[in-house]
């Protein structure tokens, strides 16, 4: 089973977010076919949450092509999140950064069991 290209996956995420009335923007485009995706969820109060790929050990063997995320930071200042992502960019210049502005702080992605309950609902 092959994984959906990152650019197509991000386009689908954008459509999903926009249908709820939240705002979304691609802050940084990465590798089209297999770029890693990080999400900033801006709560509109000067703080945000950061989500990144879940560790490989989390992936379901029945669905290995799914993208699963873990919460990396919660309620951090947006400047702190940018600092953290700067170091991620130095490590992986092909990553994607997507920012969602949503007062309900929904990431709109599948979360690993070690993260909060899926807030898409």
N, C-alpha and C positions, 0 to 999 in steps of 0.2 A: 504494500500500500504506500503510495507516495503522498507526501505532504503538499497541501495547497501552497502555491507560490505566495511569498510574503506580500507582494503588491496587491494581489487579488484578495488576500485575507484582510489586509488593511482597508481596502475599498469596501468590503462587506461590513467591516466594523463601523466605518464612517456612516454608511447607510443605516445601520441598526441604531446608532446613537442619535442620528438626526431625526429618525422617526419618533423618538421620545420627546423631542423638543430641547434636548441638551445640545451643546455646541461641541464641535470637535475640530481639531486641526492637526496636520502632520507637521511637527516641529523640525524633524530631520528625516529625510528619506535615506534608507540604507540599501543593502543588496536586494535586488528585485526578486531573486528566486529563493534565497534562504537567509535573509537578514533576521537577526534577533530583534524582538519588539519589546520596548519598555513603554509603559503607560503612566502618565501623570494624570491624576484625577484632582482637578482644582475645585475645591468646595465653595469658592467665591468669598471666602473670609480671610484670604491671605495665606491659607495653609492648604496642603494637598497630601495625597497619598501616592505612593509609588508602587507599581507592580512590574515584575519582571518574570522571565521564564522560570518555571518551577524546576527544581533539580531533576536530573534524568531518572533518578530512582522513583520519582512520583508517577511517571507515565504508565498508563494502563497498557498491559500487553495485548489486550483485545482491541485497543484503539491507539496504536503508537503514533499515528499521524496527527492526533489532536494537539492543539496548543493549549497548554495548561499554565496558569500563572500563580505566583505567590506574592503576597503583599510584602514589600521590602521596607516600607516606611509608612507611618500613619500620622497624620496631623503635623507634619513637618512644614517649616516655612518653604515657600516656593524657591527661595534662594538656596536653601540647604539641599533641596531636591536637584536643582541645577548643578550644584557643586558635585553631588554624588554622580550625576550623569556625565559630568565632564571626565571623571576618572574612568567610567565605563566606555566612553568614546575613545579614550587613549588606548584602552585594551582591545576594543572592537570598533574600528572606524566604519564598519558596514552595518551598524545597528540602526534601527528605526526608533524614533521617539514620537509618540502620539499623545496629545494633550486633550483631555475631555473636561469641559466645564459643566459641572452638574452639582447643584446644591444638595442633592441626595447622595452624592459621592459614590455613584454606581460605576464600577469599572467595565461592565458589559462584556466580560470574558469569563471563561471557566476558571475557577480557582481550585487549587489543590486542597486536600483535606486539612492541611496544616494552616491554611488561611481561614478567614472568616467564611461564614455561609455565603453562598452565591447571592450577591446583591442585585442580580439582574431582575429578580422577581419583585 
